[in-house]
């Protein structure tokens, strides 16, 4: 089995100060995708290049203390691609792709951090621009290789993916346009939402993010914003999924999937 864990860290220094290292040693994933590192290369040096014995590859934002993604892996990739659009969003540190190619097959693991639009209309429009670029990029990639995209997508796709869906229909993260984008991405022949492939009817247990306001975490008033999105052949090898909530390293919870057949 190949165990792949994804987690929005909300700052790698913060998450590791809350016990992340010890949990990863116990959970023993084969690969870890992280989002929202909130660090630069010099912050990582000598401290965070490795997690749980795995070596990291990163895409840092130009702005300090902002965004940033990474993939920690035991296996040496055949190639590492940093960024995907060559402009606005590459400057924000939102995409790193590790390729593991052999003569027999082409596979990638991607960590991506989709923009949030919750801070205002300017960022919501940036989110729409990101989605407009990301869909054709993933379609093109799918035409040439299998991959798993681990991401804080910042979208709850269906009503079952958040607690208070009725009151959030006009809020970023559950807007009709965002949900339609997810539907198009996961339409027949597209990418597979691995969690929903394995747990099609789960509601309250599926949440991966909770607001820091009020008692959202204590009362499990959450959203499912964190995804494994895989090409159909790889999604078919997924056998088990878990969301770890016993400890709180971030405002997000780690999502781990076990894929059959190794990597």
Steps between C-alpha positions, in 0.01 A plus 500: 500500500603860434382743769462860382416774751392856420483789747460876488750596770391862555871560555761226526662653808164516676395146403828341608483680835168324563627144467491436125842328496399242759172422327666455161757265649215290639277524190796420272373625163702420188442848362370828646348791308487827690341835427530846654856456623527876570879485480790575265795283403724650768234428766496134397878453489625263767152463649226388263666353189395163641190375680467145638810397308363625167673762283307810401463688171339844518344795321534814711303819462686821423317667788642406839275308740251416226376189320762248385466126429715190521522126447706278730593164353725203561547427131715729286281657228610494140402867471366783714277768346446820695204717399247456222392836355824692463355815653257617766457176692854372463605811692270385781662156540199281428616194298775240514493177298729204553529263205589134537546382142626166378498348150182316600296783652471870575373609842495820704417615851394864523452730798293808421345778704195661341430865587235596752251768406369558849695823564320700231395537138855557372613164632182330380575622149857374538354164602289490185809582289686216671219253433482609135870422459510185710226305323666490154837439664367190678318382188821528298695320769244222521535439126866411546540347848337363814518717809363572845434864584496570874359839573323742725256586222311753713172367357240277664349318206172359625251576777641203696842667501419772756286529809304817426451481126175696492650812657821481294357496148614860441838461668834427338575129510141397427403733217313345204783589260759330721291189546433484125876509442543200730219317322666561164839388632356175637257430216509163324851427382647785703672491836357293784430642845667214686333566834153488343600195297566318828245677725208603277248575776705637792396840635622626840807274499630640171597852610864608473484872595340693782478874554693638797190697593276390783496130578507375142757226563349388830155482341629353172357786293736431213563492127666240277755713314793256469503244221684218332404535133632217287487376145260204475766227484667619820171572674402138440795389714384702806397263778462708818475864607531663841474854638704547817327719760632375835761778500481845343815608315322760288152626421498211249520126567734255322333283235674167434420249225652155457552402138560140402800397295767735632642785299 
